Each structure stands twice: as C-alpha cells, then as structure tokens.
Amino acid sequence: MAIAGGNIRLDSTEGMDKITQTEKVTSPYFSNGTSTLAAASVVSTSLNATNKSYFQGISNSGTPTVEEFNVAFGSTNGYGVSLEANTKSETEAIYKQYAGLLLAPTEVTGGFNISKQGSHAAALSAKDEEIYIMSSRRSNMKDRINKGTWTVTFSGSAADLSGVVLKLTDDSSTTSPTATPVGDRYNIVSGAAGTAHNAATSQSFGFFYPDMGIMVYSATELSASIPGGDAIAPGATIFNSGSQKGFGFLKNTTVDSNPALRLVNCLLGAPAALTFRDEEDQVSAQYFCRVRSGQMNFSNNPTFISGSLNELRQSTMKGNPNTFISQVHLYNGAGEMVAVGNLSTPLKKNFTSEATIKVKLTY
C-alpha cells in the first residue's frame, strides 16, 4: 500500500541541505535551430516605410516574417535620409539612442570611439560619427550571445570589389572585457569563431555587447574594407540588386539612401554568412533530503489501522517494520507543493537504516 507521507524540514541555507549551481548552456541561435544563416538564405524582412527609416530586418528565406537580426545606421551628421526644414534626422536619433543605451553617462556626448583604438594609418583620431548596428532578436539570444564563437562574414560584389571578404569576430579569447552600464564589452576584430587575426590596437571594427546582443560597427572601418560606391545613386541601393555591396554611404541629408540596407547587401553572395550561438544560465538547486533512522518507519495511511483503538492491522508493522519510500514532495514556506520526485525503485526503510535522497531542480 502507498505511504500517505511524513514531513521532514530541510535547512535550505546554502551549503546545508541545499546546493545551488549555475551552468552556461549554449545552443544554435537562429529560429530554425541552426547556428549559421548562409547568404543564399538571407532576405530582407518586409517592414513598413516608417520602420525602414530607422532599421532593416534580416530574415531567413524559409521564415521571411521572422526577424533574426535588425540592422540600423547612425550618424551624428544626420547622413542617409532626406531632411525637411527644422527636423532631426532619423539616423541622428539612432546614434544618440545607442550612445545613451550602451555608453557610460560620462561618455555619451563623446560618442563611440571604435576606429580610434587602431594604430593603422586610416584610423580616426576622433569619435566615429557614423556607425552600423546589428541587434539580436531577444527570444533567439536567450540570456546573451555566446562570446568567442560567432563569425560575421561580409562580402563585396564584383561591381565594387571582386572577391573581397571580411570576417569579423570578438576578441574575448585574448582580451579582458570592458565594464559598461549594460555588461561586458569586447572589441570586434578581424577573425573567425573567436580567433582574432589582428588585435584591436591594430584595427578595431566595432564593439560587441554580449548581454545586450548588440554589435556596433565603425562605418569608417567597414567602408575602408568594402567601400562600394559612396556616391552611387540612391535608387541603386536596392536589396539583392547586385549593383551595390559596400559600406560607403552618401554624405548628405538630401536623399534617402537607405544606408542600413547596405549592410544587408554585404551579406548576400557566398561566402557571406552569419554564425551565432545563444547562451543562457541554467540554475540547478540540489536538495538533500536526509531520512534519519527514526523517521519514515511507519505510515499514516488510515488503512493501516482499524478499530476504535487504532490498532495496526498488520503484525509485521510492529517493532521494527519495513516501509518503502517511493516519492519525495518539496513544499515551500507557505505549504504549497512545488516539486515531486519519483524514485526509480522504492527505497526500503526501517529503524536500522538511514537514507539521503538528492532532489535536483533545474530552471
């Protein structure tokens, strides 16, 4: 017969009857369960005209309505859009939005200093006035983007620079992170899967914020590697047109040149690809349910007794009876059951034995 149960109070103080562990678990980032979105599957997400003024979406051709990443272009000069009189540029708003979000309060007005870190001849001596941004989809990235494993491969078209390929990753394997208001920050450098080809002190392409799932690229550094045509007619900046794959942008505020779309275009054509994994903290709490020799040796199941004197029905239950533990229920301080654990086989218990049952909860 089933044992109706008994109560044993646990000491949930960490290190007593409870031990908590946190493990980092990674999995493929993209919504179709894969780690790589190849150029052949990249499509631009369909957005309304208002949204396109601020960002573009990157989707998988198999699920074109699901945005895997959003990309945007920010400019302190307001480049990339057609301004009406006495109005602010959307690209200026984008720059200030990400500066306010990612930079420390004392750094916001100074802007992003990405290219300035490099020592090469074309490195800027002041802040990056134009930036490209890639933002992860929250449900895809889980707790954060897995650092040291991702690769973004951009490619230039034959019309601009035939065969030009730029592979970027973070420098977490060789460099300690920089603390920011939104968590750790790493540099984006040339390389793949966390292996840097050059240090950020030589050439820095951007900042990577794994906890936010955001990559901020220096438009100066990207356009120096894959320039395209910065003076190309606005109408030629059309997704998948094949005529414009470069990061050069129109440096004026008289036409809507869709600079964010240029980043999407540079993901078209092999070997361009996005390779990412997500990361989440999996917490496991292990409870040690210790059953002493004098505990759980009888049952409070009413079928075990009879008569007005509550005498035991079975003579074997007298003296040193044998009971069997088959389940463990955990309750919170309010007396609410929060977990049930089933033993693989019933555990024999009597006055001459003790037992420790470990219950592991993962969440």
N, C-alpha and C positions, 0 to 999 in steps of 0.2 A: 504494500500500500504506500501511497505517497506521503511523505512527511509534510505536515502543514507548515512547519517552519519554526525558526527561532531567531532571535536578534543578537547580533554581536556589534558593538560600537567600535568603529575604526577611528584611529587617530590620523586625521587627514593632513597633519602637519608634514610639510615636505621633508622627506628623508626618514619618516617614521613608517606609517602604513601606506604611504603614497610616494611614488617617484614619478616625476614628470620629465619627459624628454621631447625635444623638438628636432625633427629631421627635415632636411630640404629635399623635396621631391620635384623632379623635372619631368616634363612631357612635351611632345610636339606643340608648337604654338598655334598653327593655323587651324581654322574651324573644321577642316576636313580630316583632321587627325594626322597631318604630315608636318615635317619640320621645314620643308622647302616649298616656296612658291616660285616656280620657274617662269622665265619670260614668256613662254608660249601660253601660259595660263593667266597672265596679268591683264586685267581690264580696268578701265576707269569706272568707278561707281557712278550711277546716274543720280545726279543731285539737282535741286532746283537752282535757278540763277542766283538767288540771294546767297545760298551757301557757297556756291562756286567762287564768289568774290572773296571768300575767306579761306576756303580749303578745298582740296580734291580728295576723293577716296580711291583706295587701291583694293580691288576685289579679285577673287578667283573666278575665272570664266565659268566654272561649274556652279558657283553660287554668286551671281553678279550683284545681288542686292545686299550681300553681307560684306561690310567694310572690314578688311583685315588691318589696314592702316589708314590714317588720314595724313595728308601732307599739306603743308602751308608754306607761304613765303612771307617773310617780314622785312620791312625796310624802314629805317628811321627817316629816309628821304621821301617815303611815300611812292617809290617806284612800282610800276607794274599795273597801275589802274588809271582810269581816266577820271580826273578830279573835276568836280564842279566848283564854282566860286564859293569861297568861305566854307569849305568842307574838309574833313580829315580823311586821309587815305585809309582803306581797309588794311593795307599792308603795314602801315604805321601802327595801327591798332593791334595787329598780330604781334609785331615786335615788342610793343610795350606790355602786352598781355603775358607773353612768355618770360620777359625780363622780370616782371613783377612776381610771377609764379616761381621761377627757378633760381633767381639770384637773391643774395642776401640784401636786406634793405639798404645797406651802405654801397652796394654795387649796382643797383638798378639804374641809376642815371648814367653810370659808366658803360652800361651795355655789356654785351658778350665779347670777351677778349679771347678769341679762339686762334685766329691766324697769328696773332701777336706772339704766341708762345714759341712759334717756329723760328729757326735760325736761317732758313734759306733766303735767297735774295729777294723773292717776291712776297715774303711775309709782311703783313701790315705792321705799322708802328703804332697804330691806334686801334680802337674797337672795330669790330665787324659791324658795318652799318646795314648789311643785308645778310639774312640767314634763311636757310631752308629747314623745315621742321618735319619730322616723322613722329606721329603719335600712335601708340599701340591701342588696340581695342581692349577695353578693360576686362571683358569676360575671357578673352584669349590669354592675356598675360598672367592671370591668377594674381599672386601676390607681387610678382615682379618679373622682368625679363631676365632670363638666366645669363649672367655675365660670362665672358670668356668662351662662349660657344657660338656666337652669332656671326654672320657674314652678310654684308650687303654688297652685291656686285652690280656696278653700273657699267653701261657700255655706250660708246658713241657710234653714230651711224656713219655709213660710207660717205654721205653727203658732207659730213663735218670732219670727222677724224676716223678713218677706216681702221677697224680692229682695236681701237682704244678701249681698254678695260681697266676699271678702277675697283679694287676690292678693299673694303673697309671693315674694321672690327674694333673692339675696345682693348685698352692696354692693362686690364685688370691683373693679368698674369705677371706683370713686371713692375707695376706702379701702385702705390698705396692710394686709396680714394681720397678725394677732397670732400670735406663735410659741407653740406648745403642745407638750407631750410627744408628741403624735400628729400633728404637722404644722401647717400653716397653719389659722387660724380666721378666718372672716368673720362679719359680722352678717347676720341675716335681717331684712329691712325690707320695707315695702310697695312693690310694684313688679312688673315682669314682665320675664323674659328678660334679667336683669342690669341693667335700667334702674330705678334707685331713684326712688320718688316722694317719699320723705322720708328724711332721714338718721337713723342710729341714735341720734344725740344728741337727736333729737326723739322718736322712738319705735322701740324695738328689740323685735322679736318673738322673736328667738332667736339661736342660734349655729349656724354651718354649718362642718362639718369635711370638706372635700372628699376628703382622703386616706383617711378612715375611712368616708365615705359616710353620715354621721350628721348629722341635724338635731335640735337640742334647742330646743323652743319654750317660751316662758314661758306657763304656763297662765293667769296673770293677764291678760296682754295678749290672748291668744286669746279668753278668755271675756268680756273687755271689748268686743271687736269683734263676736263672735257668742255671746252668753251662753247662749241656750237657757233651760232651766229647771233651776237647780241643785238645786231641791227636788223635782223630778219623781220619781214613784215608780220604784223600780229596775226593775220589770217593763216600763216603757215604753222603756227603753234597749235596744231590740231592733233589730238590723240591718235596714235598709230598712223600718222600721215607718212612717216618715213622720211620726212624732209627736215625735221628738226629734232635732234637728240643731243642737246648740250645744255649747260647750266648758265650760259650767257643770258642776260636779261636786258630789256630796254630800259635805259637810264633816263626815263622821263615820266611825266604824270599826265600825258595827253591821250594815251591809248590803253585799253585793257589787253595786256599781253599775256595774261594767264601764266605768270612765271612758275607757280606751283605745279602746273601741268608739265613743265619741262623735266622735273624730277621723275614724274611718272613715265615720260617718254624714254628716259635713260634706263628704265627697267625693261624695255622691250628689246627683243632680239638676243639670241644666245651670245655669250654665256651669262647675261644678266639674270639675277635671281635674288630672292630674299630667303635667308636661312635663320630661323629663330627657334628657341625653346623657351617655354614659360617655367616659372618656379613658384612653389608655394611651400609654406611652413606647415608641416603635418605634425600636430601635437599629439602625443600619446601619454595618457596617465595610467600608471600601473598601480593597482590597489592590492595589497597583500592581506587577504582575509585569513587570519590565524585562528584556528579552532583548537582550543585547549583540551586537555584530557577530560575535563569535567563538563564540557559543553557538547551540545547536539547529540546526546546519548539517548534521549527519549523523544517521543513525538507528542505534539499537542493535537494530533488528529483525533477528533471525537470518536472515531470508530475503534480506537484502541482501548477504550474503557467502556464499562457497562455497569448498570445498576445505580442505585442511589448513593452508594459509597464510592463510586468512581473507581472500581477495581479494574485492573488490567485484564483484558480478555486473553492475552497470550502469556503463558507462564515463562516463555523464553525472554520476555521483556523485563523480567525481574532480575535483580542482582547486577550482572554486567551484560546488558543487552547489546546487540549489534544493530546499528542503524546504517542507513546509506544516504549520503549526500549526493544529489543529482543536479541541483541548480543553486546559483548564487544570485540574489537580487540586491542591487545597490539602491539606497534611498538617500535623498538629500535631507538637509536640516529641517525641512517642513514636512517630512514624512512622505514625500512623493517618490515613487519608484522611477528611477532614471535609467536603469540598465538591468538586463537579465543575461546571465551567462549559464550555458548548459555544459556540464562536464561530458566528455566523450564516453566515459563509463561511470556508473555510480561508485562513489568512494566510501568504502567500509569504515565505520567509526564506532569506537567503544571507549571505556574508561582507561584502557591501556594504550591508547594511540592518540596522537595529535596530527593535525593537518594544516598545511598552508596552501591556500588556493590563490593563485595570482590572476586577477582580472585586468585585462588591458583594454582601455577605451581609446580609440583613435578618432580625432576630429580636426 
